[in-house]
Amino acid sequence: MTDLLAGTTAGSRRFCAGRRGSMADDKSKRGGTDRRRVAGGQGYEVNYFARKHGIGKDQAQKLIDRIGNDREKLNAAAEKLRK
């Protein structure tokens, strides 16, 4: 049996071995229920929401904190802010 990690250091070999089978995101939790929510803890989602509605990132974060992560309610509240 050949060593697939031949030529690597012991530290990087341990790092690679520890990473096998783990993923950063659970791909099974995708679809409609995920799209109906805004992840307030994810900067890229807050930025997208703010740009989409023409509001500041701080305003978007305050809306998410106050209203919750329901996208429909947040969209309605953001539209009211713009008027």
Backbone as XML, in Angstrom:
<?xml version="1.0"?>
<chain id="A" units="angstrom">
  <residue number="1" name="MET">
    <atom name="N" x="0.850" y="-1.172" z="0.000"/>
    <atom name="CA" x="0.000" y="0.000" z="0.000"/>
    <atom name="C" x="0.895" y="1.235" z="0.000"/>
  </residue>
  <residue number="2" name="THR">
    <atom name="N" x="0.610" y="2.175" z="-0.866"/>
    <atom name="CA" x="1.425" y="3.378" z="-0.955"/>
    <atom name="C" x="0.891" y="4.448" z="-0.027"/>
  </residue>
  <residue number="3" name="ASP">
    <atom name="N" x="1.786" y="5.277" z="0.430"/>
    <atom name="CA" x="1.396" y="6.389" z="1.299"/>
    <atom name="C" x="0.966" y="7.549" z="0.415"/>
  </residue>
  <residue number="4" name="LEU">
    <atom name="N" x="-0.301" y="7.908" z="0.458"/>
    <atom name="CA" x="-0.819" y="8.998" z="-0.373"/>
    <atom name="C" x="-0.247" y="10.345" z="0.023"/>
  </residue>
  <residue number="5" name="LEU">
    <atom name="N" x="0.226" y="10.426" z="1.255"/>
    <atom name="CA" x="0.743" y="11.689" z="1.745"/>
    <atom name="C" x="2.267" y="11.679" z="1.824"/>
  </residue>
  <residue number="6" name="ALA">
    <atom name="N" x="2.895" y="10.860" z="0.986"/>
    <atom name="CA" x="4.360" y="10.780" z="0.997"/>
    <atom name="C" x="4.948" y="12.141" z="0.660"/>
  </residue>
  <residue number="7" name="GLY">
    <atom name="N" x="5.988" y="12.479" z="1.361"/>
    <atom name="CA" x="6.664" y="13.746" z="1.107"/>
    <atom name="C" x="6.086" y="14.903" z="1.906"/>
  </residue>
  <residue number="8" name="THR">
    <atom name="N" x="5.086" y="14.650" z="2.733"/>
    <atom name="CA" x="4.536" y="15.707" z="3.568"/>
    <atom name="C" x="5.093" y="15.566" z="4.968"/>
  </residue>
  <residue number="9" name="THR">
    <atom name="N" x="5.014" y="16.622" z="5.714"/>
    <atom name="CA" x="5.510" y="16.571" z="7.084"/>
    <atom name="C" x="4.473" y="15.899" z="7.968"/>
  </residue>
  <residue number="10" name="ALA">
    <atom name="N" x="4.895" y="15.444" z="9.129"/>
    <atom name="CA" x="3.977" y="14.756" z="10.043"/>
    <atom name="C" x="2.850" y="15.688" z="10.475"/>
  </residue>
  <residue number="11" name="GLY">
    <atom name="N" x="3.152" y="16.959" z="10.675"/>
    <atom name="CA" x="2.126" y="17.922" z="11.099"/>
    <atom name="C" x="1.053" y="18.106" z="10.044"/>
  </residue>
  <residue number="12" name="SER">
    <atom name="N" x="1.455" y="18.237" z="8.786"/>
    <atom name="CA" x="0.446" y="18.424" z="7.735"/>
    <atom name="C" x="-0.325" y="17.139" z="7.497"/>
  </residue>
  <residue number="13" name="ARG">
    <atom name="N" x="0.324" y="15.985" z="7.733"/>
    <atom name="CA" x="-0.370" y="14.713" z="7.581"/>
    <atom name="C" x="-1.486" y="14.596" z="8.618"/>
  </residue>
  <residue number="14" name="ARG">
    <atom name="N" x="-1.186" y="15.013" z="9.855"/>
    <atom name="CA" x="-2.207" y="14.996" z="10.899"/>
    <atom name="C" x="-3.337" y="15.954" z="10.574"/>
  </residue>
  <residue number="15" name="PHE">
    <atom name="N" x="-2.990" y="17.118" z="10.049"/>
    <atom name="CA" x="-3.991" y="18.116" z="9.685"/>
    <atom name="C" x="-4.918" y="17.555" z="8.609"/>
  </residue>
  <residue number="16" name="CYS">
    <atom name="N" x="-4.356" y="16.955" z="7.586"/>
    <atom name="CA" x="-5.161" y="16.395" z="6.496"/>
    <atom name="C" x="-6.032" y="15.255" z="6.996"/>
  </residue>
  <residue number="17" name="ALA">
    <atom name="N" x="-5.494" y="14.414" z="7.845"/>
    <atom name="CA" x="-6.250" y="13.270" z="8.344"/>
    <atom name="C" x="-7.417" y="13.743" z="9.207"/>
  </residue>
  <residue number="18" name="GLY">
    <atom name="N" x="-7.219" y="14.799" z="9.950"/>
    <atom name="CA" x="-8.284" y="15.319" z="10.799"/>
    <atom name="C" x="-9.387" y="15.988" z="10.006"/>
  </residue>
  <residue number="19" name="ARG">
    <atom name="N" x="-9.111" y="16.411" z="8.795"/>
    <atom name="CA" x="-10.087" y="17.115" z="7.982"/>
    <atom name="C" x="-10.980" y="16.174" z="7.175"/>
  </residue>
  <residue number="20" name="ARG">
    <atom name="N" x="-10.601" y="14.935" z="7.043"/>
    <atom name="CA" x="-11.394" y="14.003" z="6.238"/>
    <atom name="C" x="-12.780" y="13.820" z="6.841"/>
  </residue>
  <residue number="21" name="GLY">
    <atom name="N" x="-13.793" y="13.876" z="5.978"/>
    <atom name="CA" x="-15.147" y="13.595" z="6.418"/>
    <atom name="C" x="-15.852" y="14.760" z="7.096"/>
  </residue>
  <residue number="22" name="SER">
    <atom name="N" x="-15.166" y="15.844" z="7.389"/>
    <atom name="CA" x="-15.849" y="16.971" z="8.010"/>
    <atom name="C" x="-16.069" y="18.062" z="6.970"/>
  </residue>
  <residue number="23" name="MET">
    <atom name="N" x="-17.211" y="18.696" z="7.070"/>
    <atom name="CA" x="-17.544" y="19.762" z="6.134"/>
    <atom name="C" x="-17.943" y="20.997" z="6.924"/>
  </residue>
  <residue number="24" name="ALA">
    <atom name="N" x="-17.735" y="22.142" z="6.335"/>
    <atom name="CA" x="-18.043" y="23.388" z="7.006"/>
    <atom name="C" x="-19.540" y="23.659" z="7.063"/>
  </residue>
  <residue number="25" name="ASP">
    <atom name="N" x="-20.306" y="23.122" z="6.135"/>
    <atom name="CA" x="-21.728" y="23.408" z="6.055"/>
    <atom name="C" x="-22.495" y="22.113" z="5.834"/>
  </residue>
  <residue number="26" name="ASP">
    <atom name="N" x="-23.622" y="21.983" z="6.463"/>
    <atom name="CA" x="-24.450" y="20.788" z="6.302"/>
    <atom name="C" x="-25.259" y="20.938" z="5.020"/>
  </residue>
  <residue number="27" name="LYS">
    <atom name="N" x="-24.855" y="20.272" z="3.966"/>
    <atom name="CA" x="-25.489" y="20.405" z="2.661"/>
    <atom name="C" x="-26.890" y="19.817" z="2.623"/>
  </residue>
  <residue number="28" name="SER">
    <atom name="N" x="-27.269" y="19.032" z="3.627"/>
    <atom name="CA" x="-28.612" y="18.470" z="3.641"/>
    <atom name="C" x="-29.649" y="19.492" z="4.097"/>
  </residue>
  <residue number="29" name="LYS">
    <atom name="N" x="-29.202" y="20.599" z="4.675"/>
    <atom name="CA" x="-30.119" y="21.632" z="5.161"/>
    <atom name="C" x="-30.232" y="22.759" z="4.149"/>
  </residue>
  <residue number="30" name="ARG">
    <atom name="N" x="-30.638" y="22.402" z="2.939"/>
    <atom name="CA" x="-30.793" y="23.386" z="1.880"/>
    <atom name="C" x="-32.222" y="23.334" z="1.380"/>
  </residue>
  <residue number="31" name="GLY">
    <atom name="N" x="-32.605" y="24.360" z="0.698"/>
    <atom name="CA" x="-33.928" y="24.354" z="0.115"/>
    <atom name="C" x="-34.778" y="25.497" z="0.625"/>
  </residue>
  <residue number="32" name="GLY">
    <atom name="N" x="-36.079" y="25.347" z="0.492"/>
    <atom name="CA" x="-37.028" y="26.397" z="0.807"/>
    <atom name="C" x="-36.944" y="26.929" z="2.217"/>
  </residue>
  <residue number="33" name="THR">
    <atom name="N" x="-36.822" y="26.071" z="3.196"/>
    <atom name="CA" x="-36.790" y="26.554" z="4.572"/>
    <atom name="C" x="-35.555" y="27.402" z="4.837"/>
  </residue>
  <residue number="34" name="ASP">
    <atom name="N" x="-34.454" y="27.062" z="4.214"/>
    <atom name="CA" x="-33.239" y="27.848" z="4.383"/>
    <atom name="C" x="-33.360" y="29.190" z="3.671"/>
  </residue>
  <residue number="35" name="ARG">
    <atom name="N" x="-34.022" y="29.238" z="2.559"/>
    <atom name="CA" x="-34.162" y="30.476" z="1.793"/>
    <atom name="C" x="-35.164" y="31.436" z="2.418"/>
  </residue>
  <residue number="36" name="ARG">
    <atom name="N" x="-36.006" y="30.937" z="3.290"/>
    <atom name="CA" x="-36.989" y="31.801" z="3.944"/>
    <atom name="C" x="-36.394" y="32.549" z="5.125"/>
  </residue>
  <residue number="37" name="ARG">
    <atom name="N" x="-35.144" y="32.311" z="5.408"/>
    <atom name="CA" x="-34.502" y="32.938" z="6.558"/>
    <atom name="C" x="-33.262" y="33.717" z="6.135"/>
  </residue>
  <residue number="38" name="VAL">
    <atom name="N" x="-32.963" y="34.747" z="6.915"/>
    <atom name="CA" x="-31.733" y="35.512" z="6.734"/>
    <atom name="C" x="-30.840" y="35.177" z="7.917"/>
  </residue>
  <residue number="39" name="ALA">
    <atom name="N" x="-29.655" y="34.685" z="7.631"/>
    <atom name="CA" x="-28.717" y="34.329" z="8.697"/>
    <atom name="C" x="-28.028" y="35.601" z="9.188"/>
  </residue>
  <residue number="40" name="GLY">
    <atom name="N" x="-28.528" y="36.157" z="10.279"/>
    <atom name="CA" x="-27.994" y="37.400" z="10.818"/>
    <atom name="C" x="-26.555" y="37.293" z="11.272"/>
  </residue>
  <residue number="41" name="GLY">
    <atom name="N" x="-26.089" y="36.103" z="11.563"/>
    <atom name="CA" x="-24.715" y="35.908" z="12.006"/>
    <atom name="C" x="-23.734" y="35.775" z="10.846"/>
  </residue>
  <residue number="42" name="GLN">
    <atom name="N" x="-24.246" y="35.709" z="9.626"/>
    <atom name="CA" x="-23.397" y="35.573" z="8.439"/>
    <atom name="C" x="-23.279" y="36.931" z="7.755"/>
  </residue>
  <residue number="43" name="GLY">
    <atom name="N" x="-22.100" y="37.503" z="7.784"/>
    <atom name="CA" x="-21.880" y="38.833" z="7.219"/>
    <atom name="C" x="-22.293" y="38.958" z="5.771"/>
  </residue>
  <residue number="44" name="TYR">
    <atom name="N" x="-22.032" y="37.932" z="4.962"/>
    <atom name="CA" x="-22.363" y="38.024" z="3.548"/>
    <atom name="C" x="-23.876" y="38.082" z="3.341"/>
  </residue>
  <residue number="45" name="GLU">
    <atom name="N" x="-24.658" y="37.439" z="4.187"/>
    <atom name="CA" x="-26.115" y="37.503" z="4.050"/>
    <atom name="C" x="-26.641" y="38.862" z="4.483"/>
  </residue>
  <residue number="46" name="VAL">
    <atom name="N" x="-26.074" y="39.422" z="5.528"/>
    <atom name="CA" x="-26.477" y="40.750" z="5.985"/>
    <atom name="C" x="-26.133" y="41.775" z="4.908"/>
  </residue>
  <residue number="47" name="ASN">
    <atom name="N" x="-24.934" y="41.658" z="4.332"/>
    <atom name="CA" x="-24.528" y="42.580" z="3.260"/>
    <atom name="C" x="-25.451" y="42.475" z="2.061"/>
  </residue>
  <residue number="48" name="TYR">
    <atom name="N" x="-25.796" y="41.261" z="1.665"/>
    <atom name="CA" x="-26.692" y="41.062" z="0.530"/>
    <atom name="C" x="-28.053" y="41.683" z="0.818"/>
  </residue>
  <residue number="49" name="PHE">
    <atom name="N" x="-28.596" y="41.429" z="1.988"/>
    <atom name="CA" x="-29.896" y="41.968" z="2.362"/>
    <atom name="C" x="-29.864" y="43.498" z="2.339"/>
  </residue>
  <residue number="50" name="ALA">
    <atom name="N" x="-28.806" y="44.087" z="2.872"/>
    <atom name="CA" x="-28.673" y="45.547" z="2.896"/>
    <atom name="C" x="-28.596" y="46.120" z="1.484"/>
  </residue>
  <residue number="51" name="ARG">
    <atom name="N" x="-27.772" y="45.516" z="0.630"/>
    <atom name="CA" x="-27.652" y="45.998" z="-0.756"/>
    <atom name="C" x="-28.958" y="45.855" z="-1.507"/>
  </residue>
  <residue number="52" name="LYS">
    <atom name="N" x="-29.630" y="44.740" z="-1.312"/>
    <atom name="CA" x="-30.888" y="44.461" z="-2.004"/>
    <atom name="C" x="-31.925" y="45.547" z="-1.721"/>
  </residue>
  <residue number="53" name="HIS">
    <atom name="N" x="-31.939" y="46.041" z="-0.486"/>
    <atom name="CA" x="-32.952" y="47.013" z="-0.088"/>
    <atom name="C" x="-32.432" y="48.450" z="-0.035"/>
  </residue>
  <residue number="54" name="GLY">
    <atom name="N" x="-31.170" y="48.655" z="-0.364"/>
    <atom name="CA" x="-30.614" y="50.004" z="-0.377"/>
    <atom name="C" x="-30.507" y="50.626" z="1.002"/>
  </residue>
  <residue number="55" name="ILE">
    <atom name="N" x="-30.225" y="49.804" z="1.987"/>
    <atom name="CA" x="-30.046" y="50.292" z="3.352"/>
    <atom name="C" x="-28.635" y="49.957" z="3.804"/>
  </residue>
  <residue number="56" name="GLY">
    <atom name="N" x="-28.224" y="50.544" z="4.911"/>
    <atom name="CA" x="-26.897" y="50.278" z="5.432"/>
    <atom name="C" x="-26.813" y="48.927" z="6.118"/>
  </residue>
  <residue number="57" name="LYS">
    <atom name="N" x="-25.595" y="48.429" z="6.236"/>
    <atom name="CA" x="-25.387" y="47.130" z="6.891"/>
    <atom name="C" x="-25.839" y="47.182" z="8.350"/>
  </residue>
  <residue number="58" name="ASP">
    <atom name="N" x="-25.563" y="48.294" z="9.024"/>
    <atom name="CA" x="-25.985" y="48.433" z="10.420"/>
    <atom name="C" x="-27.499" y="48.433" z="10.541"/>
  </residue>
  <residue number="59" name="GLN">
    <atom name="N" x="-28.175" y="49.119" z="9.613"/>
    <atom name="CA" x="-29.642" y="49.124" z="9.624"/>
    <atom name="C" x="-30.183" y="47.714" z="9.409"/>
  </residue>
  <residue number="60" name="ALA">
    <atom name="N" x="-29.578" y="46.987" z="8.469"/>
    <atom name="CA" x="-30.016" y="45.621" z="8.182"/>
    <atom name="C" x="-29.830" y="44.735" z="9.411"/>
  </residue>
  <residue number="61" name="GLN">
    <atom name="N" x="-28.698" y="44.856" z="10.077"/>
    <atom name="CA" x="-28.433" y="44.035" z="11.263"/>
    <atom name="C" x="-29.416" y="44.369" z="12.375"/>
  </residue>
  <residue number="62" name="LYS">
    <atom name="N" x="-29.744" y="45.659" z="12.547"/>
    <atom name="CA" x="-30.704" y="46.047" z="13.582"/>
    <atom name="C" x="-32.087" y="45.479" z="13.279"/>
  </residue>
  <residue number="63" name="LEU">
    <atom name="N" x="-32.477" y="45.482" z="11.997"/>
    <atom name="CA" x="-33.757" y="44.882" z="11.613"/>
    <atom name="C" x="-33.782" y="43.393" z="11.942"/>
  </residue>
  <residue number="64" name="ILE">
    <atom name="N" x="-32.725" y="42.708" z="11.605"/>
    <atom name="CA" x="-32.644" y="41.264" z="11.871"/>
    <atom name="C" x="-32.703" y="40.998" z="13.364"/>
  </residue>
  <residue number="65" name="ASP">
    <atom name="N" x="-31.997" y="41.798" z="14.137"/>
    <atom name="CA" x="-32.000" y="41.629" z="15.596"/>
    <atom name="C" x="-33.388" y="41.891" z="16.179"/>
  </residue>
  <residue number="66" name="ARG">
    <atom name="N" x="-34.083" y="42.895" z="15.639"/>
    <atom name="CA" x="-35.391" y="43.282" z="16.169"/>
    <atom name="C" x="-36.521" y="42.366" z="15.708"/>
  </residue>
  <residue number="67" name="ILE">
    <atom name="N" x="-36.521" y="42.013" z="14.426"/>
    <atom name="CA" x="-37.638" y="41.276" z="13.833"/>
    <atom name="C" x="-37.419" y="39.769" z="13.847"/>
  </residue>
  <residue number="68" name="GLY">
    <atom name="N" x="-36.193" y="39.346" z="13.719"/>
    <atom name="CA" x="-35.884" y="37.925" z="13.613"/>
    <atom name="C" x="-35.348" y="37.624" z="12.228"/>
  </residue>
  <residue number="69" name="ASN">
    <atom name="N" x="-35.313" y="36.362" z="11.841"/>
    <atom name="CA" x="-34.675" y="36.013" z="10.582"/>
    <atom name="C" x="-35.661" y="35.620" z="9.477"/>
  </residue>
  <residue number="70" name="ASP">
    <atom name="N" x="-36.956" y="35.880" z="9.661"/>
    <atom name="CA" x="-37.956" y="35.588" z="8.641"/>
    <atom name="C" x="-37.805" y="36.580" z="7.484"/>
  </residue>
  <residue number="71" name="ARG">
    <atom name="N" x="-37.425" y="36.072" z="6.309"/>
    <atom name="CA" x="-37.111" y="36.929" z="5.175"/>
    <atom name="C" x="-38.303" y="37.774" z="4.724"/>
  </residue>
  <residue number="72" name="GLU">
    <atom name="N" x="-39.500" y="37.201" z="4.749"/>
    <atom name="CA" x="-40.690" y="37.924" z="4.302"/>
    <atom name="C" x="-40.959" y="39.140" z="5.190"/>
  </residue>
  <residue number="73" name="LYS">
    <atom name="N" x="-40.886" y="38.947" z="6.499"/>
    <atom name="CA" x="-41.104" y="40.054" z="7.439"/>
    <atom name="C" x="-39.999" y="41.096" z="7.314"/>
  </residue>
  <residue number="74" name="LEU">
    <atom name="N" x="-38.761" y="40.625" z="7.130"/>
    <atom name="CA" x="-37.644" y="41.556" z="6.983"/>
    <atom name="C" x="-37.760" y="42.374" z="5.703"/>
  </residue>
  <residue number="75" name="ASN">
    <atom name="N" x="-38.185" y="41.730" z="4.606"/>
    <atom name="CA" x="-38.362" y="42.461" z="3.350"/>
    <atom name="C" x="-39.403" y="43.569" z="3.514"/>
  </residue>
  <residue number="76" name="ALA">
    <atom name="N" x="-40.520" y="43.279" z="4.185"/>
    <atom name="CA" x="-41.555" y="44.266" z="4.407"/>
    <atom name="C" x="-41.049" y="45.431" z="5.267"/>
  </residue>
  <residue number="77" name="ALA">
    <atom name="N" x="-40.307" y="45.110" z="6.311"/>
    <atom name="CA" x="-39.774" y="46.145" z="7.194"/>
    <atom name="C" x="-38.731" y="47.006" z="6.484"/>
  </residue>
  <residue number="78" name="ALA">
    <atom name="N" x="-37.921" y="46.394" z="5.653"/>
    <atom name="CA" x="-36.898" y="47.140" z="4.924"/>
    <atom name="C" x="-37.538" y="48.069" z="3.889"/>
  </residue>
  <residue number="79" name="GLU">
    <atom name="N" x="-38.627" y="47.642" z="3.278"/>
    <atom name="CA" x="-39.336" y="48.504" z="2.331"/>
    <atom name="C" x="-39.898" y="49.724" z="3.040"/>
  </residue>
  <residue number="80" name="LYS">
    <atom name="N" x="-40.398" y="49.551" z="4.246"/>
    <atom name="CA" x="-40.922" y="50.681" z="5.022"/>
    <atom name="C" x="-39.807" y="51.678" z="5.371"/>
  </residue>
  <residue number="81" name="LEU">
    <atom name="N" x="-38.600" y="51.162" z="5.619"/>
    <atom name="CA" x="-37.464" y="52.034" z="5.944"/>
    <atom name="C" x="-37.100" y="52.950" z="4.769"/>
  </residue>
  <residue number="82" name="ARG">
    <atom name="N" x="-37.206" y="52.412" z="3.576"/>
    <atom name="CA" x="-36.810" y="53.160" z="2.387"/>
    <atom name="C" x="-37.773" y="54.280" z="2.047"/>
  </residue>
  <residue number="83" name="LYS">
    <atom name="N" x="-39.024" y="54.191" z="2.501"/>
    <atom name="CA" x="-40.043" y="55.200" z="2.161"/>
    <atom name="C" x="-39.945" y="56.409" z="3.029"/>
  </residue>
</chain>
